[in-house]
Structure formats: C-alpha cells, structure tokens
Amino acid sequence: MDAPGAIAAWHWPFLAQPGEIAEPVVAAAKDIIVASFLRRWAGRPDALNAAAISTYLAQFDKPEVIAATCADYRAGVTLEA
C-alpha cells in the first residue's frame, strides 16, 4: 500500500485493533472520528444534514454500537486477509 492509500484507509487497521485499544479511543473521540468518516463517505459537505449526522453520532454513545462496529472491522481483517 502506498502512502496515499494508507492515509485514506487508516481506519481499517485502527478499528481492527483489539477492543482495549480501538473501542476506548472511538468512545473518547467519537465526534471527531465518526464525523470524519461521514464527511468522507458522503463525498460532499452538503450531502448530509445536521440532524442526520446528530442521529448517527448519538448511536455511538452506546458501547455496544462501538463494539459491534469494531468487531465488523476485525472480522473483515481476519476473513479477508
């Protein structure tokens, strides 16, 4: 993987880290991390409205949502590697 690819895909190896690493970091910085994903996935600043972003972010107040999100990335690493 080249440098631009590594920068663009940083979240894959990060979210696949063991729960004691990835999950507390996401919980502590969910507004930054999740909002960053949403902006990138949307492709343009006006694609998502503020209410939709707030509703999505609120789900990450639940530890089980963070755990399931990280588990999905961990499964992808182990099954697709």
C-alpha positions, 0 to 999 in steps of 0.5 A, spaced: 500 500 500 502 506 498 502 512 502 496 515 499 492 509 500 494 508 507 492 515 509 485 514 506 484 507 509 487 508 516 481 506 519 481 499 517 487 497 521 485 502 527 478 499 528 481 492 527 485 493 533 483 489 539 477 492 543 482 495 549 485 499 544 480 501 538 473 501 542 476 506 548 479 511 543 472 511 538 468 512 545 473 518 547 473 521 540 467 519 537 465 526 534 471 527 531 472 520 528 465 518 526 464 525 523 470 524 519 468 518 516 461 521 514 464 527 511 468 522 507 463 517 505 458 522 503 463 525 498 460 532 499 459 537 505 452 538 503 450 531 502 448 530 509 444 534 514 445 536 521 440 532 524 442 526 520 449 526 522 446 528 530 442 521 529 448 517 527 453 520 532 448 519 538 448 511 536 455 511 538 454 513 545 452 506 546 458 501 547 455 496 544 454 500 537 462 501 538 463 494 539 459 491 534 462 496 529 469 494 531 468 487 531 465 488 523 472 491 522 476 485 525 472 480 522 473 483 515 481 483 517 481 476 519 476 473 513 479 477 508 486 477 509 
